């Protein structure tokens, strides 16, 4: 058994960790309903200038990412994205 140094995780290792944690939790909670959700900001040319990504599990919303382009920042759009989900 060895403990690795702190580093950026390999995608496979990260998935093993997430699956192990979710599997453990589901032994106590039962199968969990998971749903990915998102909302995007589009400009007049339908170009994405912001958005929010999340996942709902165990009745909780987990925000995985929120981004607003510099071109439309400071207009309260990040708050609107958060309220949308």
N, C-alpha and C positions, 0 to 999 in steps of 0.2 A: 504494500500500500504506500503510495506517495502523495504528497500534497504539492500541487504545482505552484509555480510563481504566479503572481498577479499579472494577467495579460488580457488582451482583447480575446474574447471567446471565439472559437470556431463555430460556425453555424450549427454543425451537427451536435457539438457538445452542449450548446445552448438549448437546442430542441430536446435533447435527452434530459436536461435539468428541468425544463418546463413540463415535459410529459411525466417525469417522475413526481414532481410536486403536484400536478393536477391529478394524477392517479392516486396518490396518497390522500389528497383532500376528498376525492370522490368515494373513497372507502367509508368516509364518515358522512358525507352529504348526499350521496347518491349521484347518479349521472348529472352532470351540470349542463345546462343550456348555454351555449356560447353563440354570440352573434357579433359579427364585425359591422361597424357603422362608420359613416363618414359624411362630411358635408364640405362643399368646395365654394370658393369665391371665384367667379368668372367675370372678366371684364367685358366690354362691349364687343370685342372680337372673339368671345368665348375662350379666351386664354385663361388658364388657371393662375390666379395670383394669390392664392391662399387656400388653406383647408385644415381640416381636423380629422384625425383617424382615431378610432377607439374600438374597444371590445367590451361587450357586456357579458359577464359571467358571475354566477352566484348573486345575481341581482345588483351587481355593482358595475359602474362604468369606469373602465380603465382607459385613460387618455394615453395613446401611444405617440401622438405627435400633433403639434399645432404650429402652423407657419403662416405668416402674412408677409407678402412681398414689401420691400422698402417703398415701392411706388404707391402703396395704399395704406401704409402703416400710420398709426396715430389717429385713426378715424373711428375707433371703437369696434372694428371688425373682428378682432380676436375675441372680444367679449360676446359678440353676436354669434360667432361660431360655437363658443362654449355653451351658450344658452340654447342653441339649436339642437344639440344632442341631449 
